[in-house]
Amino acid sequence: MPDPSDPNASAGPDPQDARRKRMLYRCQHRGMKEMDILLGNYAKAHLQALGDDDLDTLEQLMDVPDQDLFSWMIGSVPVPANYDTPIYRAIVEFQRTG
């Protein structure tokens, strides 16, 4: 049993771990196979390294309908300024180079 006075003792499971698992699942199971691949691969590679603000931004992108997000990512429709975030650009770059 961990010593509660030990500053190195685990404080229990990280609530962000559960959030990241839910996000990974959502990124990999969007409904449109192309988006499952694009977001799922990015999430699998980078989700653990994202901080709270980036996780919030990614969740906002995940709320965009697949067809709209896919159109932005392939460049057939310009991305609206409010979604043209560093996370969005990182996903697009990952898709291009990955």
Phi, psi and omega per residue, in radians:
M1 nan 2.303 -3.113
P2 -1.160 2.533 3.107
D3 -1.389 2.052 -3.102
P4 -1.103 -0.352 3.121
S5 -1.488 -0.143 -3.134
D6 -1.371 2.035 -3.133
P7 -1.153 -0.297 3.128
N8 -1.624 -0.034 -3.139
A9 -1.209 2.527 3.135
S10 -1.167 2.395 3.121
A11 -1.561 0.189 -3.117
G12 1.835 -3.086 -3.099
P13 -1.151 2.497 3.110
D14 -1.309 2.129 -3.136
P15 -1.079 -0.434 3.110
Q16 -1.217 -0.431 3.085
D17 -1.083 -0.764 3.116
A18 -1.134 -0.699 3.100
R19 -1.072 -0.804 -3.135
R20 -1.099 -0.679 3.114
K21 -1.110 -0.749 3.099
R22 -1.101 -0.734 -3.128
M23 -1.145 -0.725 3.121
L24 -1.054 -0.781 3.126
Y25 -1.055 -0.825 3.138
R26 -1.081 -0.663 3.131
C27 -1.182 -0.572 -3.086
Q28 -1.569 -0.187 -3.076
H29 -2.320 1.069 -3.072
R30 -1.487 -0.521 -3.103
G31 2.064 -0.519 3.075
M32 -1.879 2.036 -3.009
K33 -0.912 -0.738 -3.132
E34 -1.058 -0.697 3.128
M35 -1.302 -0.565 3.031
D36 -0.989 -0.746 -3.107
I37 -1.245 -0.885 -3.081
L38 -1.080 -0.958 -3.113
L39 -1.305 -0.677 -3.111
G40 -1.085 -0.775 3.135
N41 -1.149 -0.712 3.100
Y42 -1.102 -0.841 -3.113
A43 -1.060 -0.758 -3.135
K44 -1.059 -0.656 -3.095
A45 -1.429 -0.521 -2.941
H46 -2.189 -0.193 -3.006
L47 -1.007 -0.705 -3.104
Q48 -1.113 -0.462 -3.093
A49 -1.559 -0.153 -3.074
L50 -1.382 2.409 3.063
G51 -1.457 3.105 -3.074
D52 -0.989 -0.797 -3.116
D53 -1.104 -0.729 3.121
D54 -1.181 -0.635 3.076
L55 -1.103 -0.723 3.091
D56 -1.056 -0.779 -3.139
T57 -1.116 -0.750 3.111
L58 -1.100 -0.701 3.105
E59 -1.092 -0.628 3.079
Q60 -1.121 -0.720 3.084
L61 -1.123 -0.642 -3.120
M62 -1.163 -0.367 3.116
D63 -1.421 -0.201 3.111
V64 -1.296 2.383 3.085
P65 -0.976 2.500 -3.080
D66 -0.898 -0.838 -3.058
Q67 -1.063 -0.710 3.106
D68 -1.149 -0.862 -3.109
L69 -1.082 -0.739 3.119
F70 -1.092 -0.746 3.121
S71 -1.063 -0.683 3.091
W72 -1.145 -0.792 -3.025
M73 -1.184 -0.550 3.115
I74 -1.569 -0.057 3.047
G75 1.474 0.201 3.140
S76 -1.411 -0.328 3.086
V77 -2.398 2.378 3.124
P78 -1.127 2.485 3.106
V79 -1.304 2.295 3.069
P80 -1.046 2.542 -3.061
A81 -0.974 -0.642 -3.090
N82 -1.251 -0.227 3.074
Y83 -1.856 -0.115 -3.128
D84 -1.442 1.288 -3.042
T85 -1.840 2.920 3.058
P86 -0.998 -0.629 3.114
I87 -1.168 -0.786 3.102
Y88 -1.002 -0.834 -3.119
R89 -1.123 -0.623 3.101
A90 -1.133 -0.692 3.110
I91 -1.129 -0.783 3.131
V92 -1.098 -0.760 3.127
E93 -1.129 -0.726 3.105
F94 -1.042 -0.742 3.132
Q95 -1.110 -0.675 -3.111
R96 -1.274 -0.631 -3.047
T97 -1.776 -0.305 -3.034
G98 -1.276 nan nan
